[in-house]
Amino acid sequence: MPTGTVRLHRVLRAKPEKIYRAFLDAEALARWLPPNGFTCKVDQLDARVGGSFKMAFRNFSTGNGHSFGGSYLELMPNERIRYTDKFDDANLPGEMVTTVTLRAVACGAEVNIVQEGIPEAIPPEFCYLGWQESLDHLARLVEPEIPD
């Protein structure tokens, strides 16, 4: 079964700690992860190695959605997150593995993402575009420094 891979690179004006937290906080994820035109509901998130998550994206225009979940394979605080992802839809078989690497740089953090095992039914370029939109949302969440 052929599968796709996408690779993304960004530099954000935020510390790796803040970006790391945005990947593991359910409310933050629901805010930044869905690409344009989608909403997200995080049903469960246990951010520890061996822990799991469950969430769903809903197309705001049509109301249709897809649910998915996975488990955390590796968590190196403020440096690396590696997790699996599997759609509940039998038409989107297989398990994806996503690796997020963070590195402090002079102006914030370098973010590298590799997502492997994208189901054949999903064109990798669509996945790539979706990630780009999600990363734009992530930047809007983590870059502002707002005092209490």
MIPALO-300781 format. One line per 5 residues: number of its first residue (from 1); for each residue x, y, z of N, C-alpha, C, O. Coordinates in Angstrom, 2 decimals, m for minus. Each point is the difference from the previous one (the first is absolute). Layout:
N
NUM = X/Y/Z/X/Y/Z/X/Y/Z/X/Y/Z; ...
! end
This chain:
148
1 = 0.85/m1.18/0.00/m0.85/1.18/0.00/0.90/1.25/0.00/0.63/0.30/1.02; m0.55/0.43/m2.16/0.83/1.20/m0.03/m0.54/1.08/0.94/m1.21/0.17/0.14; 2.11/0.53/0.49/m0.38/1.08/0.90/0.86/1.21/m0.27/1.05/m0.10/m0.63; m1.50/1.25/1.11/0.72/1.24/m0.23/0.70/0.53/1.22/m0.26/m0.42/1.13; 1.16/1.35/m1.39/0.76/0.68/1.05/0.02/1.48/m0.30/0.14/0.41/m1.15
6 = m0.28/0.40/2.19/0.18/1.45/m0.13/1.05/0.45/1.00/0.13/m0.55/1.10; 0.62/1.58/m1.52/1.02/0.60/0.86/m0.23/1.50/0.03/m0.20/0.63/m1.04; 0.21/m0.06/2.24/m0.21/1.44/0.15/1.08/0.59/0.88/0.54/m0.66/0.89; m0.24/1.92/m1.15/1.00/0.72/0.77/m0.51/1.42/0.21/m0.48/0.64/m0.93; 0.58/m0.17/2.16/m0.39/1.37/0.34/0.93/0.53/1.08/0.58/m0.77/0.76
11 = m0.44/2.07/m0.72/0.64/0.67/1.13/m1.07/0.90/0.60/m0.58/0.83/m0.70; 0.32/m1.01/1.99/m1.01/0.77/0.69/0.66/0.89/1.05/1.03/m0.35/0.57; m1.63/1.51/m0.34/0.50/0.93/1.02/m0.57/m0.39/1.37/m0.73/0.77/0.62; 1.06/m1.95/m0.19/m0.44/m0.51/1.31/1.03/m1.01/0.48/0.69/m0.63/m0.80; m0.60/0.49/2.09/0.94/m0.96/0.57/m0.49/m1.42/m0.25/m1.21/m0.24/m0.08
16 = 2.15/m0.70/m0.04/m0.41/m1.40/m0.19/m0.97/m0.49/1.07/m0.89/m0.80/m0.29; 1.06/1.29/1.54/m0.88/m0.45/1.09/m1.47/0.31/m0.29/m0.89/m0.81/0.27; 0.65/1.98/m0.83/m1.37/0.43/m0.26/m0.60/m0.81/m1.16/m1.17/m0.37/0.04; 1.98/0.10/m1.05/m0.47/m0.78/m1.14/m0.26/m1.44/0.43/m1.01/m0.60/m0.37; 1.91/0.04/1.14/m0.16/m1.36/0.52/m1.32/m0.12/0.75/m0.76/m0.95/m0.19
21 = 0.50/1.92/1.05/m1.25/0.00/0.78/m1.23/0.07/m0.90/m1.02/m0.63/0.28; 1.11/1.39/m1.38/m1.14/0.13/m0.91/m0.34/m1.32/m0.69/m1.15/m0.21/m0.40; 2.13/m0.68/0.27/m0.25/m1.31/m0.60/m0.62/m0.98/0.99/m0.57/m1.01/m0.41; 0.68/1.28/1.71/m0.43/m0.97/1.00/m1.13/0.50/0.90/m0.40/m0.71/0.93; m0.11/1.89/m1.19/m1.11/0.56/0.77/m1.27/m0.12/m0.85/m0.04/0.51/m1.12
26 = m0.97/m1.18/1.64/m1.22/m0.29/m0.78/m0.68/1.27/m0.51/m0.39/0.06/m1.16; 0.25/0.96/2.00/m0.66/1.23/m0.44/0.80/0.71/m1.08/m0.56/0.52/m0.96; 1.88/m0.49/1.13/0.85/0.63/m1.01/m0.09/m0.76/m1.33/m0.16/0.61/m1.05; 0.25/m1.93/1.11/m0.08/m0.82/m1.22/m1.31/0.25/m0.76/0.00/0.17/m1.22; m1.10/m0.14/1.96/m1.31/0.23/m0.64/m0.05/1.35/m0.68/m0.75/0.19/m0.97
31 = 1.53/0.75/1.46/0.00/1.34/m0.58/0.86/0.10/m1.25/m0.42/0.61/m0.98; 1.63/m1.20/0.99/0.91/0.23/m1.11/0.11/m1.13/m1.01/0.34/0.26/m1.16; m0.62/m1.50/1.53/0.26/m1.13/m0.90/m0.93/m0.10/m1.21/0.47/m0.31/m1.09; m1.77/0.58/1.23/m0.85/m0.18/m1.19/0.35/1.01/m1.09/0.15/1.19/0.28; m0.02/m1.67/m1.52/0.27/0.93/m1.10/m1.22/0.88/m0.27/m1.08/m0.23/0.55
36 = 1.26/1.22/m1.38/m1.08/0.94/m0.32/m1.26/m0.74/m0.41/0.05/m0.96/m0.78; m1.19/1.41/1.31/m1.28/m0.59/m0.34/m0.42/m1.17/0.87/m1.07/m0.56/m0.19; 1.91/0.20/1.17/m0.29/m1.13/0.88/m0.01/0.44/1.45/0.69/0.95/0.38; m1.48/m1.65/0.43/0.05/0.14/1.44/0.57/m1.30/0.56/0.08/m1.01/m0.70; 0.30/1.05/1.97/0.60/m1.18/0.62/m0.56/m0.17/1.40/m0.19/0.96/0.74
41 = m0.08/m2.20/m0.40/m0.40/m0.35/1.37/0.96/m1.08/0.49/0.11/m1.08/m0.59; 0.57/1.38/1.69/0.91/m0.97/0.60/m0.78/m0.74/1.08/m0.42/0.60/0.99; 0.22/m1.89/m1.19/m0.78/m0.80/0.95/0.85/m0.53/1.15/m0.48/m0.18/1.11; 1.76/m0.05/m1.40/0.86/m0.59/1.02/1.44/0.29/m0.39/0.36/m0.09/m1.17; 0.48/0.43/2.16/1.41/0.24/m0.25/0.78/m0.32/1.28/m0.15/0.67/1.02
46 = 0.99/m1.69/m1.10/0.84/m0.43/1.12/1.45/0.13/m0.48/0.57/m0.94/m0.55; 0.01/2.13/0.77/1.31/0.36/m0.55/1.14/m0.60/0.82/0.64/0.67/0.81; m0.40/m1.95/m1.05/1.14/m0.70/0.61/0.36/m1.14/m0.95/m0.84/m0.46/m0.77; 2.09/0.02/0.81/0.40/m1.12/m0.85/m0.90/m1.19/0.32/m0.11/m0.40/1.16; m0.52/m0.15/m2.17/m0.97/m1.08/0.18/m1.42/0.51/0.17/m0.95/m0.77/m0.11
51 = 0.81/2.06/0.37/m1.33/0.60/0.10/m0.61/0.17/m1.38/0.68/m0.15/m1.01; m1.95/0.45/0.98/m0.70/0.09/m1.28/m0.82/1.28/m0.10/m0.17/0.74/0.97; m0.34/m0.51/m2.17/m0.89/1.13/m0.24/m1.08/m0.44/m0.97/0.16/m0.96/m0.75; m1.27/1.69/0.78/m1.13/m0.25/m0.89/m0.63/1.36/m0.31/m0.29/0.78/0.91; 0.08/m0.50/m2.20/m0.60/1.27/m0.39/m0.73/m0.15/m1.32/0.06/m1.05/m0.65
56 = m0.75/2.11/0.27/m0.74/m0.01/m1.27/0.05/1.38/m0.62/m0.06/1.02/0.69; 0.18/m1.00/m2.01/m0.11/1.22/m0.79/m1.37/m0.01/m0.66/m0.49/m1.05/m0.41; m0.14/2.23/0.32/m1.29/0.12/m0.67/0.09/1.11/m1.03/0.45/1.11/0.29; m0.88/m1.43/m1.51/m0.06/0.99/m1.07/m1.13/0.95/0.33/m1.16/m0.41/0.04; 1.47/1.68/0.20/m1.01/0.96/0.42/m1.04/0.25/m1.08/m1.16/0.28/0.32
61 = 1.53/m0.39/m1.59/m0.93/0.24/m1.10/m1.03/m1.11/m0.14/m1.19/0.26/m0.16; 1.66/m1.51/0.23/m0.90/m1.13/m0.26/m0.49/m0.70/1.27/m1.02/m0.68/m0.03; 1.74/0.85/1.13/m0.36/m0.70/1.23/0.61/m1.40/0.08/m0.06/m0.64/1.04; 0.64/0.17/m2.14/0.63/m1.32/0.00/1.32/0.06/0.74/0.64/1.05/0.08; m0.24/m2.18/0.46/1.25/m0.01/0.74/0.68/m1.34/m0.03/m0.50/m0.97/m0.57
66 = 1.65/0.93/1.21/0.73/m1.26/0.15/0.70/0.01/1.36/0.56/1.01/0.43; m0.61/m2.15/0.21/0.64/m0.13/1.30/1.27/m0.84/m0.15/0.14/m0.81/m0.91; 0.77/1.04/1.82/1.28/m0.70/m0.04/0.61/0.03/1.39/m0.42/0.76/0.87; 1.41/m1.57/m0.68/0.70/m0.05/1.27/1.32/m0.69/m0.17/0.33/m0.52/m1.06; 0.42/0.51/2.14/1.30/m0.64/m0.05/0.63/m0.04/1.37/m0.66/0.21/1.02
71 = 1.96/m0.49/m1.02/0.71/m0.07/1.27/1.35/0.70/m0.12/0.55/0.17/m1.09; m0.04/0.22/2.24/1.27/0.71/0.08/1.13/m1.02/0.12/0.04/m0.80/0.93; 0.88/0.86/m1.90/1.14/m0.92/m0.03/1.22/0.58/0.70/0.78/m0.73/0.61; m0.62/2.05/m0.72/1.18/0.65/0.55/m0.35/1.44/0.38/m0.61/0.72/m0.78; 1.01/m0.33/1.98/m0.19/1.37/0.46/1.30/0.45/0.67/0.30/m0.41/1.12
76 = 0.44/1.25/m1.81/1.21/0.61/0.56/m0.35/1.46/0.23/m0.02/0.78/m0.95; m0.26/m0.38/2.20/m0.49/1.35/0.26/0.75/1.09/m0.75/1.23/0.11/0.06; m2.02/0.69/m0.76/0.47/1.19/m0.72/0.92/m0.31/m1.18/0.61/0.91/m0.56; m0.49/m2.21/0.18/0.90/m0.38/m1.09/m0.67/m0.88/m1.05/0.19/0.21/m1.20; m0.96/m1.19/1.63/m0.49/m0.99/m0.98/m1.29/m0.65/0.48/m0.17/m0.32/1.18
81 = m0.74/0.15/m2.12/m1.26/m0.72/0.24/m0.16/m0.97/m1.16/0.15/0.37/m1.16; m0.44/m1.60/1.48/m0.24/m1.01/m1.05/m1.25/m0.76/0.38/m0.10/m0.53/1.11; m0.86/0.47/m2.04/m1.27/m0.65/0.31/m0.57/m0.69/m1.23/0.35/0.31/m1.13; m1.25/m1.26/1.40/m0.72/m0.68/m1.07/m1.35/0.66/m0.19/m0.50/0.71/0.87; m0.07/m0.97/m2.02/m1.32/0.52/m0.37/m0.70/m1.04/m0.85/0.61/m0.56/m0.91
86 = m1.86/0.30/1.21/m0.77/m0.95/m0.81/m1.44/0.51/m0.09/m0.62/0.33/1.00; 0.11/m0.28/m2.24/m1.38/0.41/m0.21/m0.94/m1.11/0.40/0.33/m1.18/m0.14; m1.51/1.54/0.65/m1.02/m0.99/0.33/m0.68/m0.54/m1.25/m0.59/m1.08/0.03; 0.66/1.82/m1.13/m0.62/m0.37/m1.27/0.80/m1.12/m0.68/1.19/0.15/m0.27; m1.85/m1.28/0.01/0.65/m1.15/m0.64/0.50/0.33/m1.40/0.87/m0.69/m0.53
91 = m1.42/1.74/m0.09/0.45/0.42/m1.33/1.33/0.75/0.05/0.57/0.31/m1.04; m0.10/m0.01/2.24/1.29/0.68/0.19/0.88/m0.89/0.88/0.30/0.35/1.14; 0.12/m1.51/m1.69/0.73/m0.98/0.82/1.45/0.41/0.27/0.56/0.90/m0.62; 0.01/m1.61/1.56/1.41/0.18/0.32/0.22/0.91/1.18/m0.92/0.63/0.52; 2.15/m0.60/m0.11/0.38/0.82/1.15/1.08/0.99/m0.43/1.01/m0.38/m0.59
96 = m1.24/1.63/0.89/0.98/1.04/m0.30/0.89/0.19/1.22/m0.41/m0.27/1.13; 1.61/0.74/m1.37/0.91/0.38/1.08/0.45/1.42/m0.28/0.48/0.31/m1.08; m0.65/0.55/2.08/0.39/1.41/m0.12/1.12/0.27/1.00/m0.09/m0.37/1.17; 1.13/1.02/m1.65/1.13/0.39/0.84/0.14/1.51/m0.06/0.14/0.58/m1.08; m0.17/0.05/2.23/0.16/1.45/0.13/1.31/0.24/0.74/0.19/m0.48/1.11
101 = 0.71/1.24/m1.75/1.28/0.32/0.61/0.08/1.51/0.19/m0.25/0.77/m0.92; 0.62/m0.37/2.13/0.13/1.42/0.34/1.45/0.31/0.37/0.67/m0.79/0.66; m0.21/1.95/m1.12/1.37/0.42/0.32/0.00/1.49/0.22/m0.48/0.77/m0.84; 1.04/m0.34/1.98/0.10/1.43/0.29/0.93/0.65/m1.01/1.07/m0.52/m0.31; m1.48/1.68/m0.21/0.81/0.82/m0.89/m0.05/1.43/0.54/m0.76/0.29/0.92
106 = 1.58/0.59/m1.49/0.14/1.36/0.51/m1.33/0.74/0.13/m0.17/0.78/0.94; m0.76/m1.00/m1.86/m1.26/0.75/0.01/m1.18/m0.80/0.53/m1.12/0.50/m0.02; 1.35/m1.73/0.51/m1.11/m0.80/0.49/0.30/m1.48/m0.09/0.86/m0.52/0.72; m1.58/m0.17/m1.62/0.19/m1.44/m0.13/m0.19/m0.44/m1.44/m0.85/0.51/m0.73; 1.68/m1.45/0.35/m0.15/m0.67/m1.29/m0.88/m1.22/0.23/0.21/m0.77/0.94
111 = m1.20/0.59/m1.80/m0.94/m1.10/0.11/0.11/m0.84/m1.27/m0.16/0.51/m1.10; 0.44/m1.79/1.26/0.02/m0.94/m1.11/m1.02/m1.09/0.27/m0.04/m0.57/1.09; m0.80/0.29/m2.09/m1.03/m1.03/0.14/0.13/m0.96/m1.17/0.12/0.41/m1.15; m0.15/m1.70/1.46/m0.04/m1.04/m1.01/m1.20/m0.88/0.32/m0.09/m0.56/1.09; m0.82/0.43/m2.04/m1.16/m0.89/0.17/0.10/m1.08/m1.06/m0.01/0.29/m1.19
116 = 0.09/m1.53/1.64/0.19/m1.14/m0.89/m1.20/m0.93/0.08/m0.70/m0.05/1.01; 0.47/m0.68/m2.09/m1.07/m0.98/m0.01/m1.37/0.58/m0.29/m1.01/m0.58/0.40; 0.95/1.72/m1.09/m1.28/0.62/m0.34/m0.77/m0.96/m0.91/0.55/m0.48/m0.99; m1.81/0.18/1.31/m0.77/m0.94/m0.81/m0.03/0.40/m1.48/m0.03/1.18/m0.34; 0.04/m2.18/m0.51/0.04/0.20/m1.44/m1.14/0.91/m0.49/0.18/0.73/m0.97
121 = m1.34/m0.78/1.63/m1.16/0.78/m0.43/0.18/1.50/0.22/m0.76/0.80/m0.55; 1.76/m0.41/1.35/0.23/1.42/0.28/1.22/0.46/m0.80/1.11/m0.44/0.27; m1.32/1.32/m1.26/1.16/0.49/m0.74/0.96/0.74/0.94/m0.43/0.87/0.75; 1.72/m1.22/m0.78/0.96/0.64/0.91/0.00/1.53/m0.10/0.22/0.68/1.00; m0.47/m0.14/m2.19/m0.01/1.45/m0.14/m1.15/0.63/0.79/0.14/1.12/0.49
126 = m1.28/m1.81/m0.36/m1.10/0.50/0.83/0.43/0.01/1.47/m0.26/0.95/0.74; 0.92/m2.02/m0.34/0.49/m0.10/1.38/1.01/1.11/0.26/m0.03/0.63/1.06; 0.91/m0.40/m2.00/1.02/1.05/0.13/m0.66/1.37/0.14/0.39/0.79/0.86; m1.39/m0.51/m1.69/m0.71/1.28/0.09/m0.71/0.14/1.35/0.04/1.06/0.62; m0.67/m2.13/m0.18/m0.67/0.03/1.31/0.97/0.29/1.13/m0.30/0.81/0.88
131 = 1.47/m1.45/m0.90/1.01/0.26/1.02/0.46/1.45/m0.05/0.20/0.62/1.05; m0.02/m0.07/m2.26/0.42/1.40/m0.10/m1.02/0.92/0.66/0.37/0.93/0.72; m1.66/m1.19/m0.95/m1.04/0.81/0.63/0.04/m0.18/1.52/m0.12/0.98/0.75; 0.28/m2.22/m0.30/0.07/m0.26/1.44/1.18/0.73/0.63/m0.12/0.55/1.09; 1.25/m0.55/m1.76/1.19/0.67/0.54/m0.18/1.52/0.04/0.55/0.66/0.88
136 = m1.32/m0.11/m1.81/m0.34/1.42/0.07/m0.82/0.27/1.26/0.23/0.99/0.70; m1.20/m1.88/m0.40/m0.81/0.14/1.22/0.88/m0.15/1.24/m0.17/0.74/0.98; 1.10/m1.69/m1.03/0.91/m0.21/1.13/0.81/1.27/0.27/0.16/0.40/1.15; 0.35/0.22/m2.20/0.79/1.22/0.17/m0.84/1.08/0.68/0.49/0.70/0.89; m1.75/m0.55/m1.30/m0.86/1.02/0.61/m0.28/m0.30/1.47/m0.26/0.91/0.78
141 = 0.32/m2.17/m0.40/m0.22/m0.36/1.41/1.26/0.22/0.84/m0.08/0.56/1.09; 1.24/m1.00/m1.59/1.19/m0.02/0.86/0.89/1.23/m0.10/0.77/0.26/0.92; m0.86/0.50/m2.00/0.92/1.13/m0.16/m0.33/1.21/0.89/0.93/0.64/0.48; m2.17/m0.32/m0.26/m0.26/1.17/0.87/0.48/m0.26/1.43/m0.19/m1.09/0.55; 0.80/2.09/0.04/0.36/m0.03/1.42/m0.95/0.96/0.70/0.18/1.22/m0.06
146 = m1.19/m1.76/0.72/m1.05/0.80/0.63/0.16/m0.11/1.51/m0.14/m1.09/0.56; 0.43/2.19/0.11/0.14/m0.07/1.46/m1.35/m0.22/0.67/m1.04/0.39/m0.53; 1.07/m1.03/1.70/m1.24/m0.22/0.76/m0.56/1.31/0.54/m1.03/0.00/0.67
! end
